[in-house]
Protein backbone atom coordinates (compact mmCIF):
# COMPACT_ATOMS: atom_id res chain seq x y z
CA UNK A 1 0.00 0.00 0.00
CA UNK A 2 1.28 3.45 -0.88
CA UNK A 3 1.62 6.23 1.63
CA UNK A 4 -1.22 8.69 2.06
CA UNK A 5 -1.43 11.11 -0.86
CA UNK A 6 -1.52 14.80 0.03
CA UNK A 7 -2.10 16.15 -3.50
CA UNK A 8 -5.62 14.84 -3.99
CA UNK A 9 -5.82 16.28 -7.53
CA UNK A 10 -3.61 13.36 -8.64
CA UNK A 11 -6.30 10.92 -7.47
CA UNK A 12 -9.28 12.03 -9.61
CA UNK A 13 -10.67 8.90 -11.27
CA UNK A 14 -8.73 6.55 -8.96
CA UNK A 15 -10.05 4.18 -6.31
CA UNK A 16 -8.84 4.97 -2.79
CA UNK A 17 -9.17 3.74 0.76
CA UNK A 18 -10.47 6.30 3.23
CA UNK A 19 -8.91 5.60 6.64
CA UNK A 20 -9.32 7.19 10.04
CA UNK A 21 -7.07 6.34 12.98
CA UNK A 22 -5.45 3.64 10.85
CA UNK A 23 -8.76 1.84 10.29
CA UNK A 24 -10.52 1.44 6.96
CA UNK A 25 -13.70 3.52 6.78
CA UNK A 26 -14.64 2.81 3.16
CA UNK A 27 -13.33 2.50 -0.37
CA UNK A 28 -14.48 4.70 -3.24
CA UNK A 29 -13.59 6.46 -6.46
CA UNK A 30 -12.37 10.05 -6.32
CA UNK A 31 -14.93 11.92 -8.40
CA UNK A 32 -13.70 15.50 -7.99
CA UNK A 33 -11.27 17.62 -5.96
CA UNK A 34 -11.08 21.34 -5.23
CA UNK A 35 -8.17 23.18 -6.92
CA UNK A 36 -6.29 23.46 -3.60
CA UNK A 37 -6.78 19.74 -2.73
CA UNK A 38 -8.56 20.64 0.50
CA UNK A 39 -11.81 18.81 -0.34
CA UNK A 40 -12.66 15.73 -2.39
CA UNK A 41 -15.82 13.92 -3.35
CA UNK A 42 -15.82 10.15 -3.30
CA UNK A 43 -18.44 8.08 -5.10
CA UNK A 44 -19.43 4.58 -4.15
CA UNK A 45 -21.07 1.62 -5.83
CA UNK A 46 -24.70 0.78 -5.20
CA UNK A 47 -26.94 3.02 -3.13
CA UNK A 48 -24.16 4.62 -1.11
CA UNK A 49 -23.98 7.80 -3.20
CA UNK A 50 -21.19 10.31 -2.60
CA UNK A 51 -19.26 11.65 0.36
CA UNK A 52 -17.46 14.97 0.73
CA UNK A 53 -14.14 14.64 2.57
CA UNK A 54 -12.09 17.60 3.79
CA UNK A 55 -8.43 17.39 4.78
CA UNK A 56 -9.38 18.96 8.10
CA UNK A 57 -11.54 15.85 8.81
CA UNK A 58 -8.34 13.94 9.62
CA UNK A 59 -8.72 11.08 7.13
CA UNK A 60 -5.85 9.34 5.37
CA UNK A 61 -6.44 8.74 1.66
CA UNK A 62 -4.55 5.77 0.22
CA UNK A 63 -4.61 4.73 -3.44
CA UNK A 64 -5.85 1.18 -4.06
CA UNK A 65 -3.58 -0.94 -6.24
PQR file of N, CA, C, O and H, with PARSE charges and radii, in Angstrom:
ATOM      1  N   UNK A   1       0.853  -1.189   0.000 -0.4000 1.5000
ATOM      2  CA  UNK A   1       0.000   0.000   0.000 -0.0000 2.0000
ATOM      3  C   UNK A   1       0.887   1.237   0.000  0.5500 1.7000
ATOM      4  O   UNK A   1       1.873   1.308   0.733 -0.5500 1.4000
ATOM      5  N   UNK A   2       0.531   2.191  -0.814 -0.4000 1.5000
ATOM      6  CA  UNK A   2       1.278   3.448  -0.885 -0.0000 2.0000
ATOM      7  C   UNK A   2       1.021   4.273   0.372  0.5500 1.7000
ATOM      8  O   UNK A   2       0.102   4.000   1.145 -0.5500 1.4000
ATOM      9  H   UNK A   2      -0.270   2.133  -1.409  0.4000 1.0000
ATOM     10  N   UNK A   3       1.852   5.279   0.550 -0.4000 1.5000
ATOM     11  CA  UNK A   3       1.622   6.229   1.628 -0.0000 2.0000
ATOM     12  C   UNK A   3       0.436   7.116   1.271  0.5500 1.7000
ATOM     13  O   UNK A   3       0.034   7.204   0.111 -0.5500 1.4000
ATOM     14  H   UNK A   3       2.599   5.501  -0.077  0.4000 1.0000
ATOM     15  N   UNK A   4      -0.112   7.766   2.281 -0.4000 1.5000
ATOM     16  CA  UNK A   4      -1.221   8.693   2.056 -0.0000 2.0000
ATOM     17  C   UNK A   4      -0.802   9.765   1.064  0.5500 1.7000
ATOM     18  O   UNK A   4       0.320  10.267   1.121 -0.5500 1.4000
ATOM     19  H   UNK A   4       0.214   7.694   3.224  0.4000 1.0000
ATOM     20  N   UNK A   5      -1.693  10.110   0.164 -0.4000 1.5000
ATOM     21  CA  UNK A   5      -1.429  11.106  -0.864 -0.0000 2.0000
ATOM     22  C   UNK A   5      -1.963  12.455  -0.423  0.5500 1.7000
ATOM     23  O   UNK A   5      -3.148  12.578  -0.110 -0.5500 1.4000
ATOM     24  H   UNK A   5      -2.605   9.703   0.118  0.4000 1.0000
ATOM     25  N   UNK A   6      -1.112  13.468  -0.392 -0.4000 1.5000
ATOM     26  CA  UNK A   6      -1.517  14.802   0.029 -0.0000 2.0000
ATOM     27  C   UNK A   6      -2.088  15.632  -1.122  0.5500 1.7000
ATOM     28  O   UNK A   6      -2.966  16.467  -0.907 -0.5500 1.4000
ATOM     29  H   UNK A   6      -0.150  13.368  -0.647  0.4000 1.0000
ATOM     30  N   UNK A   7      -1.595  15.406  -2.337 -0.4000 1.5000
ATOM     31  CA  UNK A   7      -2.096  16.146  -3.498 -0.0000 2.0000
ATOM     32  C   UNK A   7      -3.258  15.353  -4.088  0.5500 1.7000
ATOM     33  O   UNK A   7      -3.064  14.524  -4.977 -0.5500 1.4000
ATOM     34  H   UNK A   7      -0.881  14.728  -2.511  0.4000 1.0000
ATOM     35  N   UNK A   8      -4.447  15.608  -3.597 -0.4000 1.5000
ATOM     36  CA  UNK A   8      -5.622  14.840  -3.992 -0.0000 2.0000
ATOM     37  C   UNK A   8      -5.974  15.006  -5.462  0.5500 1.7000
ATOM     38  O   UNK A   8      -6.663  14.153  -6.024 -0.5500 1.4000
ATOM     39  H   UNK A   8      -4.604  16.281  -2.875  0.4000 1.0000
ATOM     40  N   UNK A   9      -5.521  16.080  -6.101 -0.4000 1.5000
ATOM     41  CA  UNK A   9      -5.822  16.278  -7.532 -0.0000 2.0000
ATOM     42  C   UNK A   9      -5.284  15.125  -8.367  0.5500 1.7000
ATOM     43  O   UNK A   9      -5.854  14.802  -9.410 -0.5500 1.4000
ATOM     44  H   UNK A   9      -4.961  16.772  -5.645  0.4000 1.0000
ATOM     45  N   UNK A  10      -4.200  14.502  -7.929 -0.4000 1.5000
ATOM     46  CA  UNK A  10      -3.614  13.364  -8.637 -0.0000 2.0000
ATOM     47  C   UNK A  10      -4.516  12.136  -8.605  0.5500 1.7000
ATOM     48  O   UNK A  10      -4.329  11.212  -9.397 -0.5500 1.4000
ATOM     49  H   UNK A  10      -3.737  14.764  -7.082  0.4000 1.0000
ATOM     50  N   UNK A  11      -5.485  12.115  -7.706 -0.4000 1.5000
ATOM     51  CA  UNK A  11      -6.297  10.922  -7.473 -0.0000 2.0000
ATOM     52  C   UNK A  11      -7.636  10.918  -8.203  0.5500 1.7000
ATOM     53  O   UNK A  11      -8.362   9.928  -8.120 -0.5500 1.4000
ATOM     54  H   UNK A  11      -5.637  12.866  -7.063  0.4000 1.0000
ATOM     55  N   UNK A  12      -7.988  11.980  -8.910 -0.4000 1.5000
ATOM     56  CA  UNK A  12      -9.277  12.032  -9.606 -0.0000 2.0000
ATOM     57  C   UNK A  12      -9.363  10.843 -10.564  0.5500 1.7000
ATOM     58  O   UNK A  12      -8.473  10.622 -11.385 -0.5500 1.4000
ATOM     59  H   UNK A  12      -7.398  12.784  -8.978  0.4000 1.0000
ATOM     60  N   UNK A  13     -10.454  10.083 -10.441 -0.4000 1.5000
ATOM     61  CA  UNK A  13     -10.673   8.900 -11.266 -0.0000 2.0000
ATOM     62  C   UNK A  13     -10.095   7.621 -10.685  0.5500 1.7000
ATOM     63  O   UNK A  13     -10.325   6.540 -11.228 -0.5500 1.4000
ATOM     64  H   UNK A  13     -11.177  10.262  -9.774  0.4000 1.0000
ATOM     65  N   UNK A  14      -9.344   7.723  -9.586 -0.4000 1.5000
ATOM     66  CA  UNK A  14      -8.728   6.553  -8.962 -0.0000 2.0000
ATOM     67  C   UNK A  14      -9.573   6.050  -7.791  0.5500 1.7000
ATOM     68  O   UNK A  14     -10.325   6.808  -7.178 -0.5500 1.4000
ATOM     69  H   UNK A  14      -9.157   8.601  -9.145  0.4000 1.0000
ATOM     70  N   UNK A  15      -9.432   4.760  -7.495 -0.4000 1.5000
ATOM     71  CA  UNK A  15     -10.046   4.179  -6.306 -0.0000 2.0000
ATOM     72  C   UNK A  15      -9.091   4.349  -5.140  0.5500 1.7000
ATOM     73  O   UNK A  15      -7.884   4.148  -5.277 -0.5500 1.4000
ATOM     74  H   UNK A  15      -8.821   4.145  -7.993  0.4000 1.0000
ATOM     75  N   UNK A  16      -9.641   4.722  -3.986 -0.4000 1.5000
ATOM     76  CA  UNK A  16      -8.840   4.968  -2.793 -0.0000 2.0000
ATOM     77  C   UNK A  16      -9.496   4.341  -1.575  0.5500 1.7000
ATOM     78  O   UNK A  16     -10.696   4.067  -1.556 -0.5500 1.4000
ATOM     79  H   UNK A  16     -10.621   4.886  -3.874  0.4000 1.0000
ATOM     80  N   UNK A  17      -8.673   4.123  -0.560 -0.4000 1.5000
ATOM     81  CA  UNK A  17      -9.173   3.740   0.756 -0.0000 2.0000
ATOM     82  C   UNK A  17      -9.214   4.998   1.607  0.5500 1.7000
ATOM     83  O   UNK A  17      -8.252   5.765   1.645 -0.5500 1.4000
ATOM     84  H   UNK A  17      -7.698   4.345  -0.575  0.4000 1.0000
ATOM     85  N   UNK A  18     -10.316   5.200   2.280 -0.4000 1.5000
ATOM     86  CA  UNK A  18     -10.474   6.296   3.231 -0.0000 2.0000
ATOM     87  C   UNK A  18     -10.265   5.683   4.608  0.5500 1.7000
ATOM     88  O   UNK A  18     -11.012   4.793   5.016 -0.5500 1.4000
ATOM     89  H   UNK A  18     -11.098   4.577   2.250  0.4000 1.0000
ATOM     90  N   UNK A  19      -9.245   6.161   5.328 -0.4000 1.5000
ATOM     91  CA  UNK A  19      -8.912   5.604   6.640 -0.0000 2.0000
ATOM     92  C   UNK A  19      -8.950   6.689   7.703  0.5500 1.7000
ATOM     93  O   UNK A  19      -8.667   7.858   7.438 -0.5500 1.4000
ATOM     94  H   UNK A  19      -8.638   6.883   4.997  0.4000 1.0000
ATOM     95  N   UNK A  20      -9.304   6.275   8.908 -0.4000 1.5000
ATOM     96  CA  UNK A  20      -9.315   7.194  10.042 -0.0000 2.0000
ATOM     97  C   UNK A  20      -8.741   6.453  11.239  0.5500 1.7000
ATOM     98  O   UNK A  20      -9.230   5.384  11.604 -0.5500 1.4000
ATOM     99  H   UNK A  20      -9.533   5.326   9.124  0.4000 1.0000
ATOM    100  N   UNK A  21      -7.715   7.011  11.847 -0.4000 1.5000
ATOM    101  CA  UNK A  21      -7.072   6.337  12.980 -0.0000 2.0000
ATOM    102  C   UNK A  21      -6.481   4.996  12.591  0.5500 1.7000
ATOM    103  O   UNK A  21      -6.414   4.081  13.412 -0.5500 1.4000
ATOM    104  H   UNK A  21      -7.317   7.879  11.552  0.4000 1.0000
ATOM    105  N   UNK A  22      -6.047   4.873  11.332 -0.4000 1.5000
ATOM    106  CA  UNK A  22      -5.452   3.636  10.851 -0.0000 2.0000
ATOM    107  C   UNK A  22      -6.441   2.574  10.429  0.5500 1.7000
ATOM    108  O   UNK A  22      -6.043   1.520   9.933 -0.5500 1.4000
ATOM    109  H   UNK A  22      -6.101   5.616  10.665  0.4000 1.0000
ATOM    110  N   UNK A  23      -7.735   2.835  10.617 -0.4000 1.5000
ATOM    111  CA  UNK A  23      -8.761   1.840  10.289 -0.0000 2.0000
ATOM    112  C   UNK A  23      -9.499   2.226   9.014  0.5500 1.7000
ATOM    113  O   UNK A  23      -9.795   3.398   8.781 -0.5500 1.4000
ATOM    114  H   UNK A  23      -8.058   3.692  11.020  0.4000 1.0000
ATOM    115  N   UNK A  24      -9.790   1.225   8.198 -0.4000 1.5000
ATOM    116  CA  UNK A  24     -10.517   1.437   6.956 -0.0000 2.0000
ATOM    117  C   UNK A  24     -11.944   1.893   7.253  0.5500 1.7000
ATOM    118  O   UNK A  24     -12.670   1.242   8.005 -0.5500 1.4000
ATOM    119  H   UNK A  24      -9.549   0.273   8.387  0.4000 1.0000
ATOM    120  N   UNK A  25     -12.335   3.016   6.657 -0.4000 1.5000
ATOM    121  CA  UNK A  25     -13.702   3.521   6.783 -0.0000 2.0000
ATOM    122  C   UNK A  25     -14.523   3.060   5.589  0.5500 1.7000
ATOM    123  O   UNK A  25     -15.617   2.519   5.749 -0.5500 1.4000
ATOM    124  H   UNK A  25     -11.745   3.544   6.047  0.4000 1.0000
ATOM    125  N   UNK A  26     -13.988   3.277   4.382 -0.4000 1.5000
ATOM    126  CA  UNK A  26     -14.638   2.811   3.158 -0.0000 2.0000
ATOM    127  C   UNK A  26     -13.703   2.988   1.981  0.5500 1.7000
ATOM    128  O   UNK A  26     -12.667   3.646   2.082 -0.5500 1.4000
ATOM    129  H   UNK A  26     -13.099   3.717   4.252  0.4000 1.0000
ATOM    130  N   UNK A  27     -14.079   2.399   0.879 -0.4000 1.5000
ATOM    131  CA  UNK A  27     -13.330   2.496  -0.368 -0.0000 2.0000
ATOM    132  C   UNK A  27     -14.229   3.141  -1.404  0.5500 1.7000
ATOM    133  O   UNK A  27     -15.417   2.825  -1.473 -0.5500 1.4000
ATOM    134  H   UNK A  27     -14.921   1.865   0.797  0.4000 1.0000
ATOM    135  N   UNK A  28     -13.684   4.041  -2.210 -0.4000 1.5000
ATOM    136  CA  UNK A  28     -14.484   4.695  -3.238 -0.0000 2.0000
ATOM    137  C   UNK A  28     -13.612   5.296  -4.323  0.5500 1.7000
ATOM    138  O   UNK A  28     -12.384   5.286  -4.239 -0.5500 1.4000
ATOM    139  H   UNK A  28     -12.720   4.298  -2.154  0.4000 1.0000
ATOM    140  N   UNK A  29     -14.276   5.821  -5.344 -0.4000 1.5000
ATOM    141  CA  UNK A  29     -13.590   6.461  -6.463 -0.0000 2.0000
ATOM    142  C   UNK A  29     -13.607   7.967  -6.263  0.5500 1.7000
ATOM    143  O   UNK A  29     -14.647   8.545  -5.950 -0.5500 1.4000
ATOM    144  H   UNK A  29     -15.274   5.829  -5.413  0.4000 1.0000
ATOM    145  N   UNK A  30     -12.452   8.603  -6.444 -0.4000 1.5000
ATOM    146  CA  UNK A  30     -12.370  10.055  -6.316 -0.0000 2.0000
ATOM    147  C   UNK A  30     -13.036  10.659  -7.542  0.5500 1.7000
ATOM    148  O   UNK A  30     -12.551  10.514  -8.664 -0.5500 1.4000
ATOM    149  H   UNK A  30     -11.607   8.133  -6.698  0.4000 1.0000
ATOM    150  N   UNK A  31     -14.148  11.335  -7.313 -0.4000 1.5000
ATOM    151  CA  UNK A  31     -14.930  11.922  -8.399 -0.0000 2.0000
ATOM    152  C   UNK A  31     -14.455  13.320  -8.759  0.5500 1.7000
ATOM    153  O   UNK A  31     -14.380  13.671  -9.937 -0.5500 1.4000
ATOM    154  H   UNK A  31     -14.542  11.453  -6.402  0.4000 1.0000
ATOM    155  N   UNK A  32     -14.133  14.124  -7.740 -0.4000 1.5000
ATOM    156  CA  UNK A  32     -13.701  15.499  -7.986 -0.0000 2.0000
ATOM    157  C   UNK A  32     -12.924  15.992  -6.780  0.5500 1.7000
ATOM    158  O   UNK A  32     -13.041  15.447  -5.683 -0.5500 1.4000
ATOM    159  H   UNK A  32     -14.195  13.839  -6.784  0.4000 1.0000
ATOM    160  N   UNK A  33     -12.123  17.039  -7.000 -0.4000 1.5000
ATOM    161  CA  UNK A  33     -11.272  17.622  -5.962 -0.0000 2.0000
ATOM    162  C   UNK A  33     -11.239  19.136  -6.178  0.5500 1.7000
ATOM    163  O   UNK A  33     -11.225  19.602  -7.318 -0.5500 1.4000
ATOM    164  H   UNK A  33     -12.029  17.482  -7.891  0.4000 1.0000
ATOM    165  N   UNK A  34     -11.226  19.890  -5.098 -0.4000 1.5000
ATOM    166  CA  UNK A  34     -11.077  21.337  -5.226 -0.0000 2.0000
ATOM    167  C   UNK A  34      -9.664  21.662  -5.726  0.5500 1.7000
ATOM    168  O   UNK A  34      -8.745  20.867  -5.531 -0.5500 1.4000
ATOM    169  H   UNK A  34     -11.237  19.511  -4.172  0.4000 1.0000
ATOM    170  N   UNK A  35      -9.484  22.826  -6.369 -0.4000 1.5000
ATOM    171  CA  UNK A  35      -8.172  23.185  -6.917 -0.0000 2.0000
ATOM    172  C   UNK A  35      -7.034  23.175  -5.890  0.5500 1.7000
ATOM    173  O   UNK A  35      -5.884  22.924  -6.248 -0.5500 1.4000
ATOM    174  H   UNK A  35     -10.231  23.471  -6.528  0.4000 1.0000
ATOM    175  N   UNK A  36      -7.343  23.444  -4.626 -0.4000 1.5000
ATOM    176  CA  UNK A  36      -6.293  23.462  -3.599 -0.0000 2.0000
ATOM    177  C   UNK A  36      -6.136  22.128  -2.864  0.5500 1.7000
ATOM    178  O   UNK A  36      -5.393  22.045  -1.886 -0.5500 1.4000
ATOM    179  H   UNK A  36      -8.278  23.648  -4.335  0.4000 1.0000
ATOM    180  N   UNK A  37      -6.829  21.089  -3.329 -0.4000 1.5000
ATOM    181  CA  UNK A  37      -6.776  19.739  -2.734 -0.0000 2.0000
ATOM    182  C   UNK A  37      -7.251  19.710  -1.283  0.5500 1.7000
ATOM    183  O   UNK A  37      -6.840  18.829  -0.527 -0.5500 1.4000
ATOM    184  H   UNK A  37      -7.432  21.156  -4.123  0.4000 1.0000
ATOM    185  N   UNK A  38      -8.091  20.632  -0.881 -0.4000 1.5000
ATOM    186  CA  UNK A  38      -8.565  20.637   0.504 -0.0000 2.0000
ATOM    187  C   UNK A  38      -9.841  19.826   0.697  0.5500 1.7000
ATOM    188  O   UNK A  38     -10.173  19.444   1.820 -0.5500 1.4000
ATOM    189  H   UNK A  38      -8.425  21.347  -1.495  0.4000 1.0000
ATOM    190  N   UNK A  39     -10.560  19.561  -0.400 -0.4000 1.5000
ATOM    191  CA  UNK A  39     -11.815  18.812  -0.337 -0.0000 2.0000
ATOM    192  C   UNK A  39     -11.894  17.877  -1.540  0.5500 1.7000
ATOM    193  O   UNK A  39     -11.514  18.241  -2.653 -0.5500 1.4000
ATOM    194  H   UNK A  39     -10.291  19.871  -1.312  0.4000 1.0000
ATOM    195  N   UNK A  40     -12.399  16.660  -1.295 -0.4000 1.5000
ATOM    196  CA  UNK A  40     -12.657  15.728  -2.393 -0.0000 2.0000
ATOM    197  C   UNK A  40     -14.044  15.138  -2.241  0.5500 1.7000
ATOM    198  O   UNK A  40     -14.630  15.138  -1.158 -0.5500 1.4000
ATOM    199  H   UNK A  40     -12.708  16.364  -0.391  0.4000 1.0000
ATOM    200  N   UNK A  41     -14.554  14.636  -3.352 -0.4000 1.5000
ATOM    201  CA  UNK A  41     -15.825  13.924  -3.353 -0.0000 2.0000
ATOM    202  C   UNK A  41     -15.555  12.507  -3.806  0.5500 1.7000
ATOM    203  O   UNK A  41     -14.999  12.275  -4.879 -0.5500 1.4000
ATOM    204  H   UNK A  41     -14.079  14.636  -4.232  0.4000 1.0000
ATOM    205  N   UNK A  42     -15.961  11.555  -2.968 -0.4000 1.5000
ATOM    206  CA  UNK A  42     -15.824  10.146  -3.296 -0.0000 2.0000
ATOM    207  C   UNK A  42     -17.180   9.609  -3.717  0.5500 1.7000
ATOM    208  O   UNK A  42     -18.203   9.969  -3.134 -0.5500 1.4000
ATOM    209  H   UNK A  42     -16.413  11.743  -2.096  0.4000 1.0000
ATOM    210  N   UNK A  43     -17.191   8.747  -4.727 -0.4000 1.5000
ATOM    211  CA  UNK A  43     -18.443   8.084  -5.098 -0.0000 2.0000
ATOM    212  C   UNK A  43     -18.291   6.600  -4.857  0.5500 1.7000
ATOM    213  O   UNK A  43     -17.198   6.040  -4.940 -0.5500 1.4000
ATOM    214  H   UNK A  43     -16.360   8.455  -5.200  0.4000 1.0000
ATOM    215  N   UNK A  44     -19.417   5.978  -4.556 -0.4000 1.5000
ATOM    216  CA  UNK A  44     -19.425   4.583  -4.150 -0.0000 2.0000
ATOM    217  C   UNK A  44     -20.381   3.789  -5.025  0.5500 1.7000
ATOM    218  O   UNK A  44     -21.294   4.352  -5.629 -0.5500 1.4000
ATOM    219  H   UNK A  44     -20.305   6.433  -4.488  0.4000 1.0000
ATOM    220  N   UNK A  45     -20.171   2.498  -5.091 -0.4000 1.5000
ATOM    221  CA  UNK A  45     -21.067   1.619  -5.832 -0.0000 2.0000
ATOM    222  C   UNK A  45     -22.385   1.455  -5.087  0.5500 1.7000
ATOM    223  O   UNK A  45     -22.461   1.681  -3.880 -0.5500 1.4000
ATOM    224  H   UNK A  45     -19.429   2.041  -4.601  0.4000 1.0000
ATOM    225  N   UNK A  46     -23.411   1.064  -5.814 -0.4000 1.5000
ATOM    226  CA  UNK A  46     -24.699   0.783  -5.195 -0.0000 2.0000
ATOM    227  C   UNK A  46     -25.421   2.036  -4.746  0.5500 1.7000
ATOM    228  O   UNK A  46     -25.347   3.077  -5.400 -0.5500 1.4000
ATOM    229  H   UNK A  46     -23.350   0.881  -6.795  0.4000 1.0000
ATOM    230  N   UNK A  47     -26.107   1.932  -3.644 -0.4000 1.5000
ATOM    231  CA  UNK A  47     -26.944   3.015  -3.130 -0.0000 2.0000
ATOM    232  C   UNK A  47     -26.224   3.900  -2.121  0.5500 1.7000
ATOM    233  O   UNK A  47     -26.872   4.610  -1.353 -0.5500 1.4000
ATOM    234  H   UNK A  47     -26.167   1.086  -3.114  0.4000 1.0000
ATOM    235  N   UNK A  48     -24.916   3.869  -2.109 -0.4000 1.5000
ATOM    236  CA  UNK A  48     -24.164   4.624  -1.107 -0.0000 2.0000
ATOM    237  C   UNK A  48     -23.870   6.058  -1.514  0.5500 1.7000
ATOM    238  O   UNK A  48     -23.425   6.848  -0.681 -0.5500 1.4000
ATOM    239  H   UNK A  48     -24.388   3.292  -2.733  0.4000 1.0000
ATOM    240  N   UNK A  49     -24.105   6.418  -2.766 -0.4000 1.5000
ATOM    241  CA  UNK A  49     -23.978   7.802  -3.199 -0.0000 2.0000
ATOM    242  C   UNK A  49     -22.572   8.347  -3.142  0.5500 1.7000
ATOM    243  O   UNK A  49     -21.610   7.677  -3.517 -0.5500 1.4000
ATOM    244  H   UNK A  49     -24.466   5.777  -3.443  0.4000 1.0000
ATOM    245  N   UNK A  50     -22.466   9.587  -2.660 -0.4000 1.5000
ATOM    246  CA  UNK A  50     -21.191  10.314  -2.599 -0.0000 2.0000
ATOM    247  C   UNK A  50     -20.927  10.792  -1.182  0.5500 1.7000
ATOM    248  O   UNK A  50     -21.832  10.878  -0.352 -0.5500 1.4000
ATOM    249  H   UNK A  50     -23.248  10.131  -2.355  0.4000 1.0000
ATOM    250  N   UNK A  51     -19.658  11.100  -0.928 -0.4000 1.5000
ATOM    251  CA  UNK A  51     -19.264  11.654   0.362 -0.0000 2.0000
ATOM    252  C   UNK A  51     -18.249  12.759   0.117  0.5500 1.7000
ATOM    253  O   UNK A  51     -17.309  12.585  -0.658 -0.5500 1.4000
ATOM    254  H   UNK A  51     -18.923  11.030  -1.602  0.4000 1.0000
ATOM    255  N   UNK A  52     -18.436  13.884   0.771 -0.4000 1.5000
ATOM    256  CA  UNK A  52     -17.462  14.967   0.735 -0.0000 2.0000
ATOM    257  C   UNK A  52     -16.476  14.740   1.879  0.5500 1.7000
ATOM    258  O   UNK A  52     -16.878  14.479   3.013 -0.5500 1.4000
ATOM    259  H   UNK A  52     -19.200  14.026   1.401  0.4000 1.0000
ATOM    260  N   UNK A  53     -15.195  14.839   1.576 -0.4000 1.5000
ATOM    261  CA  UNK A  53     -14.140  14.636   2.569 -0.0000 2.0000
ATOM    262  C   UNK A  53     -13.218  15.849   2.535  0.5500 1.7000
ATOM    263  O   UNK A  53     -12.711  16.223   1.477 -0.5500 1.4000
ATOM    264  H   UNK A  53     -14.868  15.050   0.655  0.4000 1.0000
ATOM    265  N   UNK A  54     -13.006  16.455   3.683 -0.4000 1.5000
ATOM    266  CA  UNK A  54     -12.088  17.595   3.790 -0.0000 2.0000
ATOM    267  C   UNK A  54     -10.812  17.147   4.491  0.5500 1.7000
ATOM    268  O   UNK A  54     -10.853  16.276   5.361 -0.5500 1.4000
ATOM    269  H   UNK A  54     -13.418  16.151   4.542  0.4000 1.0000
ATOM    270  N   UNK A  55      -9.684  17.733   4.121 -0.4000 1.5000
ATOM    271  CA  UNK A  55      -8.427  17.390   4.784 -0.0000 2.0000
ATOM    272  C   UNK A  55      -8.504  17.638   6.276  0.5500 1.7000
ATOM    273  O   UNK A  55      -7.882  16.919   7.059 -0.5500 1.4000
ATOM    274  H   UNK A  55      -9.650  18.440   3.415  0.4000 1.0000
ATOM    275  N   UNK A  56      -9.256  18.644   6.677 -0.4000 1.5000
ATOM    276  CA  UNK A  56      -9.380  18.961   8.102 -0.0000 2.0000
ATOM    277  C   UNK A  56     -10.162  17.899   8.871  0.5500 1.7000
ATOM    278  O   UNK A  56     -10.187  17.926  10.102 -0.5500 1.4000
ATOM    279  H   UNK A  56      -9.761  19.228   6.042  0.4000 1.0000
ATOM    280  N   UNK A  57     -10.810  16.948   8.155 -0.4000 1.5000
ATOM    281  CA  UNK A  57     -11.542  15.854   8.814 -0.0000 2.0000
ATOM    282  C   UNK A  57     -10.601  14.828   9.430  0.5500 1.7000
ATOM    283  O   UNK A  57     -11.018  14.028  10.268 -0.5500 1.4000
ATOM    284  H   UNK A  57     -10.790  16.925   7.155  0.4000 1.0000
ATOM    285  N   UNK A  58      -9.323  14.846   9.018 -0.4000 1.5000
ATOM    286  CA  UNK A  58      -8.344  13.944   9.623 -0.0000 2.0000
ATOM    287  C   UNK A  58      -8.238  12.573   8.992  0.5500 1.7000
ATOM    288  O   UNK A  58      -7.627  11.678   9.577 -0.5500 1.4000
ATOM    289  H   UNK A  58      -8.984  15.496   8.338  0.4000 1.0000
ATOM    290  N   UNK A  59      -8.817  12.380   7.810 -0.4000 1.5000
ATOM    291  CA  UNK A  59      -8.717  11.084   7.128 -0.0000 2.0000
ATOM    292  C   UNK A  59      -7.388  10.938   6.412  0.5500 1.7000
ATOM    293  O   UNK A  59      -6.781  11.925   5.996 -0.5500 1.4000
ATOM    294  H   UNK A  59      -9.313  13.108   7.335  0.4000 1.0000
ATOM    295  N   UNK A  60      -6.939   9.692   6.272 -0.4000 1.5000
ATOM    296  CA  UNK A  60      -5.850   9.341   5.374 -0.0000 2.0000
ATOM    297  C   UNK A  60      -6.510   8.851   4.094  0.5500 1.7000
ATOM    298  O   UNK A  60      -7.538   8.175   4.142 -0.5500 1.4000
ATOM    299  H   UNK A  60      -7.432   8.891   6.610  0.4000 1.0000
ATOM    300  N   UNK A  61      -5.925   9.188   2.950 -0.4000 1.5000
ATOM    301  CA  UNK A  61      -6.439   8.735   1.661 -0.0000 2.0000
ATOM    302  C   UNK A  61      -5.319   7.954   0.985  0.5500 1.7000
ATOM    303  O   UNK A  61      -4.270   8.506   0.655 -0.5500 1.4000
ATOM    304  H   UNK A  61      -5.090   9.738   2.911  0.4000 1.0000
ATOM    305  N   UNK A  62      -5.562   6.649   0.782 -0.4000 1.5000
ATOM    306  CA  UNK A  62      -4.550   5.765   0.222 -0.0000 2.0000
ATOM    307  C   UNK A  62      -5.030   5.181  -1.095  0.5500 1.7000
ATOM    308  O   UNK A  62      -6.117   4.606  -1.152 -0.5500 1.4000
ATOM    309  H   UNK A  62      -6.415   6.201   1.050  0.4000 1.0000
ATOM    310  N   UNK A  63      -4.234   5.317  -2.165 -0.4000 1.5000
ATOM    311  CA  UNK A  63      -4.613   4.726  -3.445 -0.0000 2.0000
ATOM    312  C   UNK A  63      -4.714   3.215  -3.343  0.5500 1.7000
ATOM    313  O   UNK A  63      -3.909   2.586  -2.657 -0.5500 1.4000
ATOM    314  H   UNK A  63      -3.351   5.784  -2.118  0.4000 1.0000
ATOM    315  N   UNK A  64      -5.685   2.631  -4.010 -0.4000 1.5000
ATOM    316  CA  UNK A  64      -5.854   1.180  -4.059 -0.0000 2.0000
ATOM    317  C   UNK A  64      -5.107   0.667  -5.277  0.5500 1.7000
ATOM    318  O   UNK A  64      -5.251   1.223  -6.367 -0.5500 1.4000
ATOM    319  H   UNK A  64      -6.340   3.143  -4.567  0.4000 1.0000
ATOM    320  N   UNK A  65      -4.336  -0.350  -5.119 -0.4000 1.5000
ATOM    321  CA  UNK A  65      -3.584  -0.939  -6.240 -0.0000 2.0000
ATOM    322  C   UNK A  65      -4.253  -2.192  -6.714  0.5500 1.7000
ATOM    323  O   UNK A  65      -3.773  -2.833  -7.649 -0.5500 1.4000
ATOM    324  H   UNK A  65      -4.219  -0.801  -4.235  0.4000 1.0000
TER
END
